[in-house]
Amino acid sequence: MTPTCVISQPTFMPWLGWFDLVDQSDVMVLLDDVAFSKQSWQQRNRIRTRNELEFLTVPVKTSGRLGQRLLECELGDQRFVDKTLNGLRANYGKAPFFRECFDSLAAAFAAGAASGRLVGLNCSMISWMAGRLGITKQMILASTLGVGYERGEHVAGICECVGSTRYLSPAGAEAYLLEDRLAFDRRGISVWLHVYEHPAYPQRFDPFIPFATALDLILNVGPEAPEVMRSGRRPSRALGEPLPNHL
Protein backbone atom coordinates (compact mmCIF):
# COMPACT_ATOMS: atom_id res chain seq x y z
CA MET A 1 0.00 0.00 0.00
CA THR A 2 1.04 3.59 -0.56
CA PRO A 3 2.59 4.94 2.66
CA THR A 4 0.51 7.75 4.13
CA CYS A 5 2.17 10.80 5.66
CA VAL A 6 0.40 13.11 8.09
CA ILE A 7 1.93 16.50 8.91
CA SER A 8 0.53 18.70 11.63
CA GLN A 9 1.74 21.12 14.27
CA PRO A 10 2.46 19.73 17.75
CA THR A 11 -0.38 21.59 19.44
CA PHE A 12 -1.06 21.68 23.17
CA MET A 13 -3.10 18.65 24.31
CA PRO A 14 -4.83 18.22 20.90
CA TRP A 15 -8.47 17.38 20.24
CA LEU A 16 -9.79 13.99 19.12
CA GLY A 17 -9.67 14.71 15.40
CA TRP A 18 -5.94 15.47 15.62
CA PHE A 19 -5.25 12.04 17.08
CA ASP A 20 -7.57 10.29 14.63
CA LEU A 21 -5.55 11.86 11.83
CA VAL A 22 -2.32 10.52 13.34
CA ASP A 23 -3.92 7.10 13.76
CA GLN A 24 -4.34 6.85 9.97
CA SER A 25 -0.71 7.61 9.17
CA ASP A 26 2.32 5.49 8.43
CA VAL A 27 4.59 8.42 9.24
CA MET A 28 3.58 11.38 11.38
CA VAL A 29 5.64 14.56 11.07
CA LEU A 30 5.27 17.18 13.79
CA LEU A 31 5.59 20.58 12.14
CA ASP A 32 7.76 22.33 14.73
CA ASP A 33 9.64 24.55 12.25
CA VAL A 34 6.75 26.95 11.54
CA ALA A 35 6.18 30.40 13.02
CA PHE A 36 4.83 30.63 16.54
CA SER A 37 1.38 32.18 16.76
CA LYS A 38 0.45 33.70 20.10
CA GLN A 39 -2.82 32.53 21.70
CA SER A 40 -3.21 29.75 19.12
CA TRP A 41 -3.71 26.02 19.60
CA GLN A 42 0.08 25.81 19.78
CA GLN A 43 -0.05 27.02 23.38
CA ARG A 44 -3.59 26.38 24.60
CA ASN A 45 -6.58 24.07 24.50
CA ARG A 46 -9.94 23.66 26.18
CA ILE A 47 -11.22 21.50 29.01
CA ARG A 48 -14.82 20.85 30.05
CA THR A 49 -15.73 22.70 33.22
CA ARG A 50 -18.99 22.91 35.15
CA ASN A 51 -20.10 25.85 33.00
CA GLU A 52 -18.58 25.40 29.54
CA LEU A 53 -15.33 24.79 27.68
CA GLU A 54 -12.52 26.87 29.17
CA PHE A 55 -8.96 27.41 27.97
CA LEU A 56 -5.81 26.15 29.62
CA THR A 57 -2.96 28.32 28.34
CA VAL A 58 0.79 27.70 28.53
CA PRO A 59 2.85 30.83 29.23
CA VAL A 60 5.53 31.44 26.60
CA LYS A 61 8.28 34.06 26.43
CA THR A 62 7.46 36.45 23.59
CA SER A 63 8.96 39.83 24.51
CA GLY A 64 11.50 40.82 21.86
CA ARG A 65 10.99 37.53 20.02
CA LEU A 66 8.72 38.53 17.17
CA GLY A 67 8.92 35.99 14.35
CA GLN A 68 10.28 33.16 16.47
CA ARG A 69 9.61 29.63 15.29
CA LEU A 70 7.60 27.17 17.35
CA LEU A 71 10.67 25.11 18.17
CA GLU A 72 12.36 28.21 19.62
CA CYS A 73 9.58 29.08 22.07
CA GLU A 74 10.67 29.00 25.69
CA LEU A 75 8.22 28.39 28.49
CA GLY A 76 7.44 31.15 30.94
CA ASP A 77 7.11 30.95 34.71
CA GLN A 78 7.21 27.27 35.75
CA ARG A 79 4.49 27.88 38.32
CA PHE A 80 2.05 27.20 35.49
CA VAL A 81 2.75 23.48 35.94
CA ASP A 82 1.11 23.30 39.36
CA LYS A 83 -1.62 25.72 38.26
CA THR A 84 -2.51 23.57 35.25
CA LEU A 85 -2.47 20.30 37.17
CA ASN A 86 -4.59 21.84 39.93
CA GLY A 87 -7.05 23.02 37.29
CA LEU A 88 -7.32 19.51 35.90
CA ARG A 89 -7.78 18.10 39.38
CA ALA A 90 -10.54 20.60 40.17
CA ASN A 91 -12.52 19.85 37.00
CA TYR A 92 -11.80 16.15 36.49
CA GLY A 93 -11.13 14.87 40.02
CA LYS A 94 -14.44 13.00 40.01
CA ALA A 95 -14.17 11.75 36.42
CA PRO A 96 -14.27 7.91 36.30
CA PHE A 97 -10.65 7.40 35.23
CA PHE A 98 -8.98 10.40 36.84
CA ARG A 99 -7.29 8.48 39.67
CA GLU A 100 -6.04 5.80 37.29
CA CYS A 101 -4.51 8.35 34.91
CA PHE A 102 -3.47 11.36 36.93
CA ASP A 103 -0.08 10.30 38.33
CA SER A 104 1.34 9.34 34.93
CA LEU A 105 -0.31 12.36 33.30
CA ALA A 106 1.25 14.71 35.87
CA ALA A 107 4.65 13.07 35.42
CA ALA A 108 4.49 13.49 31.63
CA PHE A 109 3.42 17.12 32.01
CA ALA A 110 6.21 17.93 34.47
CA ALA A 111 8.82 16.14 32.37
CA GLY A 112 7.77 18.04 29.26
CA ALA A 113 7.80 21.36 31.10
CA ALA A 114 11.28 20.61 32.46
CA SER A 115 12.58 20.81 28.88
CA GLY A 116 11.94 24.56 29.08
CA ARG A 117 10.44 24.52 25.58
CA LEU A 118 6.86 24.59 24.36
CA VAL A 119 7.57 21.85 21.83
CA GLY A 120 9.05 19.66 24.56
CA LEU A 121 5.92 20.05 26.68
CA ASN A 122 3.54 19.51 23.78
CA CYS A 123 5.38 16.42 22.52
CA SER A 124 5.46 14.90 25.99
CA MET A 125 1.70 15.31 26.36
CA ILE A 126 1.05 14.10 22.81
CA SER A 127 3.05 10.96 23.52
CA TRP A 128 1.17 10.30 26.77
CA MET A 129 -2.23 10.92 25.20
CA ALA A 130 -1.42 8.84 22.12
CA GLY A 131 -0.56 5.91 24.38
CA ARG A 132 -3.94 6.16 26.10
CA LEU A 133 -5.65 6.29 22.70
CA GLY A 134 -3.90 3.17 21.43
CA ILE A 135 -1.78 5.03 18.89
CA THR A 136 1.75 3.76 18.30
CA LYS A 137 2.65 5.58 15.08
CA GLN A 138 6.15 6.84 14.36
CA MET A 139 6.45 10.59 15.00
CA ILE A 140 9.24 12.76 13.57
CA LEU A 141 10.04 16.42 14.19
CA ALA A 142 10.09 18.37 10.93
CA SER A 143 13.13 20.32 12.13
CA THR A 144 15.21 17.13 12.02
CA LEU A 145 14.55 16.61 8.29
CA GLY A 146 16.18 19.77 6.94
CA VAL A 147 13.46 20.44 4.36
CA GLY A 148 13.25 24.04 3.16
CA TYR A 149 10.59 25.91 1.16
CA GLU A 150 7.34 27.43 2.41
CA ARG A 151 3.70 26.40 2.70
CA GLY A 152 2.69 23.65 0.26
CA GLU A 153 6.24 23.27 -1.08
CA HIS A 154 7.44 22.65 2.48
CA VAL A 155 4.77 20.02 3.16
CA ALA A 156 5.29 18.31 -0.20
CA GLY A 157 9.04 18.33 0.39
CA ILE A 158 8.55 16.62 3.74
CA CYS A 159 6.38 13.92 2.16
CA GLU A 160 9.08 13.33 -0.44
CA CYS A 161 11.77 13.25 2.25
CA VAL A 162 10.02 10.49 4.24
CA GLY A 163 9.18 8.48 1.10
CA SER A 164 5.43 9.02 1.11
CA THR A 165 3.30 9.43 -2.02
CA ARG A 166 0.01 9.97 -0.15
CA TYR A 167 -0.57 12.97 2.08
CA LEU A 168 -3.51 13.06 4.49
CA SER A 169 -4.10 16.63 5.61
CA PRO A 170 -6.18 18.40 8.24
CA ALA A 171 -9.28 19.70 6.43
CA GLY A 172 -8.59 23.28 7.47
CA ALA A 173 -5.56 23.44 5.17
CA GLU A 174 -7.58 22.87 2.00
CA ALA A 175 -7.46 26.47 0.70
CA TYR A 176 -3.67 26.76 0.62
CA LEU A 177 -3.25 23.18 -0.58
CA LEU A 178 -5.40 23.98 -3.62
CA GLU A 179 -3.24 27.03 -4.32
CA ASP A 180 -0.04 24.97 -3.97
CA ARG A 181 -1.29 21.81 -5.63
CA LEU A 182 1.47 21.77 -8.24
CA ALA A 183 4.05 21.20 -5.49
CA PHE A 184 2.45 17.80 -4.84
CA ASP A 185 1.67 16.98 -8.47
CA ARG A 186 5.31 17.47 -9.47
CA ARG A 187 6.36 14.91 -6.89
CA GLY A 188 3.59 12.41 -7.66
CA ILE A 189 1.96 12.86 -4.25
CA SER A 190 -1.82 12.49 -3.91
CA VAL A 191 -3.51 14.78 -1.38
CA TRP A 192 -6.43 13.71 0.76
CA LEU A 193 -8.41 15.56 3.43
CA HIS A 194 -9.33 14.21 6.83
CA VAL A 195 -13.06 13.92 7.51
CA TYR A 196 -14.21 13.56 11.10
CA GLU A 197 -17.52 13.80 12.96
CA HIS A 198 -16.98 14.44 16.64
CA PRO A 199 -18.52 11.57 18.65
CA ALA A 200 -20.50 12.10 21.84
CA TYR A 201 -19.52 10.30 25.06
CA PRO A 202 -20.27 10.63 28.80
CA GLN A 203 -18.66 13.82 30.11
CA ARG A 204 -18.12 14.88 33.69
CA PHE A 205 -20.76 17.59 33.29
CA ASP A 206 -23.96 17.79 31.21
CA PRO A 207 -24.78 18.58 28.49
CA PHE A 208 -22.10 17.12 26.26
CA ILE A 209 -19.96 19.79 24.58
CA PRO A 210 -17.60 18.66 21.76
CA PHE A 211 -14.15 19.91 20.78
CA ALA A 212 -12.41 19.78 24.13
CA THR A 213 -8.89 18.40 24.39
CA ALA A 214 -8.79 14.61 23.88
CA LEU A 215 -7.77 14.44 27.53
CA ASP A 216 -11.47 14.93 28.30
CA LEU A 217 -12.30 11.64 26.55
CA ILE A 218 -9.40 9.78 28.19
CA LEU A 219 -10.36 10.79 31.73
CA ASN A 220 -14.06 10.10 31.19
CA VAL A 221 -14.10 6.75 29.37
CA GLY A 222 -10.66 5.23 30.01
CA PRO A 223 -9.94 2.06 28.00
CA GLU A 224 -12.88 2.72 25.67
CA ALA A 225 -11.22 5.93 24.45
CA PRO A 226 -9.59 4.43 21.30
CA GLU A 227 -12.88 2.96 20.10
CA VAL A 228 -14.78 6.18 20.76
CA MET A 229 -12.12 8.24 18.97
CA ARG A 230 -12.21 6.04 15.88
CA SER A 231 -16.02 6.07 15.78
CA GLY A 232 -15.89 9.61 14.43
CA ARG A 233 -13.77 8.68 11.42
CA ARG A 234 -15.29 9.09 7.97
CA PRO A 235 -13.81 8.27 4.54
CA SER A 236 -11.15 10.77 3.50
CA ARG A 237 -11.94 12.95 0.52
CA ALA A 238 -9.67 13.95 -2.33
CA LEU A 239 -8.42 17.54 -2.42
CA GLY A 240 -11.04 19.73 -4.10
CA GLU A 241 -13.80 17.15 -3.78
CA PRO A 242 -16.95 18.51 -2.06
CA LEU A 243 -18.02 17.27 1.35
CA PRO A 244 -20.94 14.81 1.47
CA ASN A 245 -24.25 16.62 2.02
CA HIS A 246 -24.73 15.23 5.54
CA LEU A 247 -21.45 16.78 6.83
Secondary structure as GFF3:
##gff-version 3
##sequence-region A 1 247
A	DSSP	beta_strand	4	8	.	.	.	ID=ss1
A	DSSP	alpha_helix	16	23	.	.	.	ID=ss2
A	DSSP	beta_strand	27	30	.	.	.	ID=ss3
A	DSSP	beta_strand	44	48	.	.	.	ID=ss4
A	DSSP	beta_strand	53	57	.	.	.	ID=ss5
A	DSSP	three_ten_helix	70	72	.	.	.	ID=ss6
A	DSSP	alpha_helix	80	92	.	.	.	ID=ss7
A	DSSP	alpha_helix	98	114	.	.	.	ID=ss8
A	DSSP	alpha_helix	118	132	.	.	.	ID=ss9
A	DSSP	beta_strand	138	141	.	.	.	ID=ss10
A	DSSP	three_ten_helix	142	144	.	.	.	ID=ss11
A	DSSP	alpha_helix	151	161	.	.	.	ID=ss12
A	DSSP	beta_strand	166	169	.	.	.	ID=ss13
A	DSSP	three_ten_helix	171	173	.	.	.	ID=ss14
A	DSSP	alpha_helix	174	179	.	.	.	ID=ss15
A	DSSP	alpha_helix	181	185	.	.	.	ID=ss16
A	DSSP	beta_strand	190	196	.	.	.	ID=ss17
A	DSSP	alpha_helix	215	221	.	.	.	ID=ss18
A	DSSP	three_ten_helix	222	224	.	.	.	ID=ss19
A	DSSP	alpha_helix	225	231	.	.	.	ID=ss20
A	DSSP	beta_strand	233	238	.	.	.	ID=ss21
###
